[in-house]
Amino acid sequence: MSVTGAGVRREAIGRYTTLGVGGEAEVWTVTDHAQLAEAMSAPYRILGGGSNLVVADEGLTERVIRLAGQFASTDLTPDPERSGPEHGDPDGLVTGWVGGGVPLPGLLRKLQRLGYSNLEGTVGIPAQLGGAIWMNAGTRFGETFDGLHSLEIVSPEGTRVVTPDDLNWSYRDSGIPRNHIVTRARLRLRRSTPDAVQERMDAADTARKGQPKNRTPGCAFKNPTLPDGARAPAGRLIDEAGLKGSRAGNAMIAPEHANFIVNLGGATAADVHALLNLIRERVGVPMELEYELWP
């Protein structure tokens, strides 16, 4: 039972994931820093939008923390102390705080209506902002760190505000340690027009039309670096290994795009792991997961 008023329930984590698999855990829904501190007083994991995640069939012994309340609020008002020509960029602006629990698709729609640019490349990613920051989610059109000014991170050691320059971030990696939670961020954007932002979002979205429509965590593997230093599309390598359409139980390597594993209905985490292992065995270069595996 929570002392601070956090919502605590034992339930199947699969209901919160885009893949739809996973056993039970104690879920803490927190709305402020006091509730978050209480939730973090025992071993925990942080749940964002539930994409990019495969939860074990047997569930978890740790608490699972979900951000709500003040962690799901959005302030897109330009901060005059950080925006404008006097800061070296006439079209640049920095927003107020946006909560880590804010769904990324809805945030992008608000930015488009305001004509604010820099995050269009993340269109179609079904994440919350905090999770997208934690893994530097993106597409070939752009990534989350393109639009970050600063972020608030909470860990068992306390709360701190950092900038991207303070982090050793890279492709699909923020450099933020595993037990740290991105609770909110200020966005670094550029003034554009709603039509121009929509045009860039449409271009990125059109490139995703070949992706599967079944339940999926998204891309399974990062694009690997080949011996010659070039980065190769993981989907192409999996396709060349003849694995499109391969099944384990009710999980399948998507015929539309080989770097996606989909739930055909009733799949288990064990089914997904079997396909991940098959890909690693059959593709001729080391493959690094994009998925988070719990536990």
RODO-2510 file (C-alpha; in nm, 4 decimals, decimal comma):
residues 295
     n   res          X          Y          Z
     1     m     0,0000     0,0000     0,0000
     2     s     0,1230     0,3490    -0,0870
     3     v     0,1701     0,6086     0,1878
     4     t     0,1827     0,9032    -0,0544
     5     g    -0,1253     0,8127    -0,2588
     6     a     0,0356     0,6475    -0,5588
     7     g    -0,1884     0,4007    -0,7394
     8     v    -0,0698     0,0443    -0,6740
     9     r    -0,2150    -0,2594    -0,8513
    10     r    -0,0934    -0,6051    -0,9435
    11     e    -0,1669    -0,6672    -1,3101
    12     a    -0,0351    -0,8143    -1,6345
    13     i     0,2269    -0,5887    -1,7930
    14     g     0,1345    -0,7122    -2,1400
    15     r    -0,1734    -0,4904    -2,1367
    16     y     0,0554    -0,1863    -2,1359
    17     t     0,2863    -0,2972    -2,4187
    18     t     0,2532    -0,2668    -2,7948
    19     l     0,3531    -0,6341    -2,8309
    20     g     0,0877    -0,7503    -2,5845
    21     v     0,2851    -1,0168    -2,3977
    22     g     0,4128    -1,0329    -2,0414
    23     g     0,3198    -1,1616    -1,6978
    24     e     0,2187    -0,9810    -1,3815
    25     a     0,3943    -0,7240    -1,1658
    26     e     0,3102    -0,4646    -0,9027
    27     v     0,2362    -0,1479    -1,1001
    28     w     0,2838     0,1913    -0,9331
    29     t     0,1220     0,4895    -1,1074
    30     v     0,2849     0,8055    -0,9706
    31     t     0,1784     1,1671    -1,0177
    32     d     0,4435     1,3673    -0,8288
    33     h     0,7972     1,3467    -0,6922
    34     a     0,6903     1,2267    -0,3469
    35     q     0,5042     0,9305    -0,4937
    36     l     0,7948     0,8602    -0,7284
    37     a     1,0427     0,8564    -0,4397
    38     e     0,8242     0,6065    -0,2536
    39     a     0,7919     0,3869    -0,5615
    40     m     1,1704     0,3892    -0,6021
    41     s     1,2277     0,2724    -0,2419
    42     a     1,2270    -0,0923    -0,3583
    43     p     1,3660    -0,2530    -0,6773
    44     y     1,1845    -0,1058    -0,9772
    45     r     1,1612    -0,0685    -1,3516
    46     i     1,0160     0,2300    -1,5388
    47     l     0,7447     0,1770    -1,7997
    48     g     0,6958     0,4317    -2,0739
    49     g     0,4666     0,3785    -2,3704
    50     g     0,5300     0,0038    -2,3682
    51     s     0,6871    -0,0009    -2,7139
    52     n     1,0305    -0,1534    -2,7729
    53     l     0,9629    -0,3904    -2,4826
    54     v     0,9336    -0,7680    -2,4361
    55     v     0,8211    -0,8700    -2,0857
    56     a     0,8825    -1,2241    -1,9604
    57     d     0,5821    -1,4587    -1,9469
    58     e     0,6438    -1,5272    -1,5782
    59     g     0,6213    -1,1572    -1,4906
    60     l     0,8487    -0,9489    -1,2694
    61     t     0,9497    -0,9356    -0,9052
    62     e     1,0331    -0,5621    -0,9285
    63     r     0,7829    -0,2806    -0,9084
    64     v     0,6872    -0,1235    -1,2415
    65     i     0,6551     0,2560    -1,2321
    66     r     0,4244     0,4511    -1,4652
    67     l     0,4413     0,8325    -1,4888
    68     a     0,1174     1,0349    -1,4687
    69     g    -0,0068     1,3637    -1,3222
    70     q     0,2587     1,6353    -1,3307
    71     f     0,4853     1,3968    -1,5210
    72     a     0,2335     1,3940    -1,8071
    73     s     0,1851     1,7721    -1,8419
    74     t     0,2989     1,9812    -2,1386
    75     d     0,4224     2,3423    -2,1454
    76     l     0,5230     2,4469    -2,4975
    77     t     0,5419     2,8188    -2,4174
    78     p     0,8757     2,9596    -2,5417
    79     d     1,1014     3,0478    -2,2503
    80     p     1,2140     3,4100    -2,3120
    81     e     1,5329     3,3563    -2,1115
    82     r     1,6442     3,0804    -2,3489
    83     s     1,4832     3,1703    -2,6828
    84     g     1,5318     3,4262    -2,9573
    85     p     1,8023     3,6256    -3,1363
    86     e     1,9801     3,7222    -2,8174
    87     h     2,0684     3,3547    -2,7773
    88     g     2,2283     3,3304    -3,1207
    89     d     1,9398     3,1766    -3,3137
    90     p     1,6575     3,4014    -3,4460
    91     d     1,4270     3,1053    -3,5154
    92     g     1,5284     2,9030    -3,2106
    93     l     1,3149     2,8527    -2,9046
    94     v     1,3251     2,6509    -2,5849
    95     t     0,9989     2,5368    -2,4302
    96     g     0,8863     2,5051    -2,0738
    97     w     0,8904     2,1617    -1,9133
    98     v     0,7274     1,8665    -2,0901
    99     g     0,6635     1,5578    -1,8760
   100     g     0,8376     1,2283    -1,9416
   101     g     0,4973     1,0581    -1,9388
   102     v     0,3642     1,2636    -2,2319
   103     p     0,2823     1,0416    -2,5335
   104     l     0,5128     1,1310    -2,8217
   105     p     0,2496     1,1103    -3,1024
   106     g     0,0223     1,3633    -2,9292
   107     l     0,3172     1,5913    -2,8567
   108     l     0,4161     1,5906    -3,2249
   109     r     0,0614     1,6884    -3,3248
   110     k     0,0763     1,9873    -3,0892
   111     l     0,4173     2,0917    -3,2245
   112     q     0,2869     2,0701    -3,5810
   113     r    -0,0104     2,2929    -3,5040
   114     l     0,2269     2,5495    -3,3521
   115     g     0,4696     2,5256    -3,6438
   116     y     0,7561     2,4098    -3,4202
   117     s     1,0217     2,1968    -3,5887
   118     n     1,3076     1,9581    -3,4871
   119     l     1,1228     1,6417    -3,3800
   120     e     0,9411     1,5469    -3,7030
   121     g     1,1806     1,2560    -3,7567
   122     t     1,0285     1,0713    -3,4615
   123     v     0,6804     1,0561    -3,6190
   124     g     0,5125     0,7181    -3,5807
   125     i     0,7068     0,6097    -3,2719
   126     p     0,4488     0,4984    -3,0097
   127     a     0,6547     0,6035    -2,7092
   128     q     0,6295     0,8429    -2,4196
   129     l     0,8765     1,1310    -2,4240
   130     g     1,0840     0,9982    -2,1332
   131     g     1,1264     0,6569    -2,2917
   132     a     1,2049     0,8082    -2,6305
   133     i     1,4763     1,0190    -2,4672
   134     w     1,6139     0,7250    -2,2676
   135     m     1,6816     0,5223    -2,5834
   136     n     1,7243     0,8218    -2,8183
   137     a     1,4425     0,6814    -3,0309
   138     g     1,4266     0,7872    -3,3932
   139     t     1,4118     0,7012    -3,7589
   140     r     1,6406     0,7720    -4,0532
   141     f     1,4732     1,1147    -4,0626
   142     g     1,5814     1,2185    -3,7140
   143     e     1,6080     1,1237    -3,3474
   144     t     1,4834     1,2474    -3,0123
   145     f     1,8057     1,4237    -2,9181
   146     d     1,7570     1,6542    -3,2202
   147     g     1,5004     1,8425    -3,0135
   148     l     1,6368     1,8411    -2,6580
   149     h     1,7619     2,1385    -2,4592
   150     s     1,7769     1,9935    -2,1077
   151     l     1,6208     1,7155    -1,9058
   152     e     1,5394     1,6292    -1,5475
   153     i     1,6580     1,2868    -1,4348
   154     v     1,5608     1,1164    -1,1089
   155     s     1,7630     0,8312    -0,9575
   156     p     1,7958     0,6795    -0,6102
   157     e     2,0702     0,9383    -0,5503
   158     g     1,8369     1,2320    -0,6180
   159     t     1,7221     1,4691    -0,8933
   160     r     1,9434     1,6532    -1,1389
   161     v     1,9028     1,8608    -1,4535
   162     v     2,1441     1,7907    -1,7394
   163     t     2,1890     1,8905    -2,1036
   164     p     2,2677     1,6596    -2,3968
   165     d     2,6294     1,7788    -2,3742
   166     d     2,6479     1,6193    -2,0285
   167     l     2,5554     1,2770    -2,1678
   168     n     2,7537     1,0326    -2,3784
   169     w     2,4640     0,9849    -2,6193
   170     s     2,4779     0,8119    -2,9564
   171     y     2,2668     0,6175    -3,2044
   172     r     1,9698     0,4681    -3,0125
   173     d     2,1425     0,5335    -2,6804
   174     s     2,1102     0,8318    -2,4466
   175     g     2,3910     0,7337    -2,2139
   176     i     2,1457     0,7589    -1,9207
   177     p     2,1969     0,4717    -1,6705
   178     r     1,9328     0,2014    -1,6466
   179     n     1,7910     0,2909    -1,3021
   180     h     1,7493     0,6609    -1,3875
   181     i     1,4102     0,8060    -1,4852
   182     v     1,3579     1,0958    -1,7277
   183     t     1,0774     1,2856    -1,5550
   184     r     1,0609     1,5932    -1,7799
   185     a     1,2475     1,7833    -2,0514
   186     r     1,2767     2,1225    -2,2147
   187     l     1,2612     2,1011    -2,5941
   188     r     1,4989     2,2847    -2,8273
   189     l     1,2932     2,3710    -3,1357
   190     r     1,2880     2,5976    -3,4389
   191     r     1,0068     2,8222    -3,5519
   192     s     0,8657     2,7073    -3,8844
   193     t     0,5074     2,6861    -4,0155
   194     p     0,2396     2,4221    -3,9564
   195     d     0,2400     2,3335    -4,3276
   196     a     0,6174     2,2942    -4,3460
   197     v     0,6271     2,0795    -4,0315
   198     q     0,3398     1,8667    -4,1647
   199     e     0,5230     1,8177    -4,4944
   200     r     0,8297     1,6833    -4,3142
   201     m     0,6148     1,4610    -4,0937
   202     d     0,4360     1,3245    -4,4016
   203     a     0,7682     1,2422    -4,5682
   204     a     0,8824     1,0465    -4,2639
   205     d     0,5451     0,8782    -4,2259
   206     t     0,5327     0,7740    -4,5931
   207     a     0,8624     0,5926    -4,5486
   208     r     0,6976     0,3823    -4,2754
   209     k     0,4063     0,2587    -4,4883
   210     g     0,5725    -0,0787    -4,5444
   211     q     0,5874    -0,1540    -4,1722
   212     p     0,3559    -0,4219    -4,0282
   213     k     0,0160    -0,3454    -3,8800
   214     n     0,0100    -0,6334    -3,6277
   215     r     0,1064    -0,5802    -3,2633
   216     t     0,4826    -0,5304    -3,2478
   217     p     0,7461    -0,3712    -3,0224
   218     g     0,8978    -0,1991    -3,3270
   219     c     1,2403    -0,2636    -3,4744
   220     a     1,4068    -0,5648    -3,3136
   221     f     1,7728    -0,4855    -3,3839
   222     k     1,9863    -0,1775    -3,4270
   223     n     2,1402    -0,1338    -3,7704
   224     p     2,4785    -0,3056    -3,7262
   225     t     2,8160    -0,1644    -3,8208
   226     l     2,9906    -0,3808    -4,0811
   227     p     3,3666    -0,4553    -4,0821
   228     d     3,4210    -0,1740    -4,3339
   229     g     3,2646     0,0749    -4,0926
   230     a     2,9381     0,1207    -4,2841
   231     r     2,6064     0,0825    -4,1034
   232     a     2,3788    -0,1748    -4,2714
   233     p     1,9981    -0,1924    -4,2433
   234     a     1,9163    -0,4745    -4,0019
   235     g     1,5969    -0,5556    -4,1920
   236     r     1,7877    -0,6112    -4,5149
   237     l     2,0326    -0,8488    -4,3465
   238     i     1,7505    -1,0505    -4,1884
   239     d     1,5686    -1,0631    -4,5234
   240     e     1,8862    -1,1784    -4,7007
   241     a     1,9118    -1,4593    -4,4449
   242     g     1,5741    -1,5834    -4,5700
   243     l     1,3914    -1,5259    -4,2431
   244     k     1,0924    -1,3145    -4,3485
   245     g     0,7735    -1,4914    -4,2440
   246     s     0,9495    -1,7292    -4,0017
   247     r     0,7297    -1,8258    -3,7061
   248     a     0,7698    -1,9472    -3,3503
   249     g     0,4310    -2,0200    -3,1995
   250     n     0,2169    -1,7136    -3,2670
   251     a     0,5073    -1,4747    -3,3178
   252     m     0,6365    -1,4046    -3,6682
   253     i     0,9138    -1,2138    -3,8421
   254     a     0,6999    -0,9721    -4,0400
   255     p     0,6749    -1,0336    -4,4162
   256     e     0,6444    -0,6564    -4,4671
   257     h     0,9732    -0,5708    -4,2907
   258     a     1,2126    -0,8310    -4,1541
   259     n     1,3326    -0,6204    -3,8590
   260     f     0,9881    -0,6405    -3,6974
   261     i     0,8528    -0,9290    -3,4919
   262     v     0,4741    -0,9323    -3,4688
   263     n     0,2180    -1,0940    -3,2414
   264     l    -0,0331    -1,2835    -3,4560
   265     g    -0,2580    -1,3275    -3,1520
   266     g    -0,1695    -1,5222    -2,8407
   267     a     0,2084    -1,5037    -2,8820
   268     t     0,4306    -1,5430    -2,5768
   269     a     0,7582    -1,3838    -2,4798
   270     a     0,9181    -1,7280    -2,5296
   271     d     0,8005    -1,7224    -2,8931
   272     v     0,9623    -1,3830    -2,9468
   273     h     1,2892    -1,4929    -2,7844
   274     a     1,2992    -1,7958    -3,0150
   275     l     1,2840    -1,5689    -3,3207
   276     l     1,5461    -1,3302    -3,1811
   277     n     1,7796    -1,6248    -3,1282
   278     l     1,7095    -1,7523    -3,4807
   279     i     1,8020    -1,4159    -3,6301
   280     r     2,1249    -1,3999    -3,4322
   281     e     2,2165    -1,7523    -3,5441
   282     r     2,1446    -1,6938    -3,9131
   283     v     2,2642    -1,3364    -3,9773
   284     g     2,6360    -1,3242    -4,0392
   285     v     2,7246    -1,0180    -3,8291
   286     p     2,6747    -0,9385    -3,4584
   287     m     2,3251    -0,7980    -3,3993
   288     e     2,2481    -0,5661    -3,1069
   289     l     1,8923    -0,5559    -2,9776
   290     e     1,6789    -0,2438    -2,9848
   291     y     1,4210    -0,4234    -2,7694
   292     e     1,4335    -0,4010    -2,3922
   293     l     1,3969    -0,7467    -2,2402
   294     w     1,2321    -0,7702    -1,8944
   295     p     1,3761    -0,9241    -1,6849
***
